[in-house]
């Protein structure tokens, strides 16, 4: 009997040691994107079309409105990813910003200043005078190289139509090489079908750069984020960018799009005519899918949505609370909701 008890005790201890040995610890990094909806300064820049966002413009965009807009955005940005990491978002792609000055003002807001966030930004030739940019925490990302990728599109009469450049950033994230693309593809102005070639062109510019990266390293870690002005199942995303919502098909250069499952359930990031679109996407290379690797891998994808960001009454009830209702300032946040990914890396 004693021999049997001893044997059971050894088995129990062995099981406990095995359970402890199998427990893993992980680092967390949050990657996000947010369309800031017309974050302009109040200064009239003659070279861009920003008159409506000036104190004397149609929106009466005063310094007080600008400061309030910044405070609303910092409240959201400072909390994105906090459900997974005390540092919040490690890097955040942004769209609809006028210049680097507004980003500098944003990262110096009280709730963000202590993070010492850094900025990557280039001026775009966009007709509206808006750009994309990247805000990042230097604790997580060390930038080695950045550049802007020009998107050449034409009007029906053959004249050039200028849109946002694509921002490309290469760096090291927790010791791993990483490639980040921040996008704001041409809008659906003139109708979805008529404007589709512009978005296909933007997708092809990004895809060409991705192909060049994967030609050197097929396992490269690539993140493409942005307001694509198309949904996860649109041809620009599925056929041109080559992104799929099926992990089994995300191979041979194809990207993985975790937002397909959200869109199929009617969940989106912006609303129009009482229907939801999911334009704000973060698409990744298949090298992030394997959860049994030593490097960064995808845990899940989330939409940041809080009740205070949602319009509670009026014709836009249930929509993301926008900054303006026509020319009336209503103190909202953005007409888009932010998206973010939770990435994990095993602590060896």
PyMOL commands that set and color helices and strands:
alter all, ss='L'
color gray80, all
select helices_A, chain A and resi 2-22+51-53+63-77+100-107+113-115+192-216+235-240+247-249+260-264+286-288+307-309
alter helices_A, ss='H'
color red, helices_A
select strands_A, chain A and resi 26-39+89-97+118-121+131-136+141-149+153-154+160-161+166-173+176-184+222-227+243-244+255-257+270-272+275-277+280-285+297-304+324-325+328-329+338-346
alter strands_A, ss='S'
color yellow, strands_A
deselect
rebuild
show_as cartoon
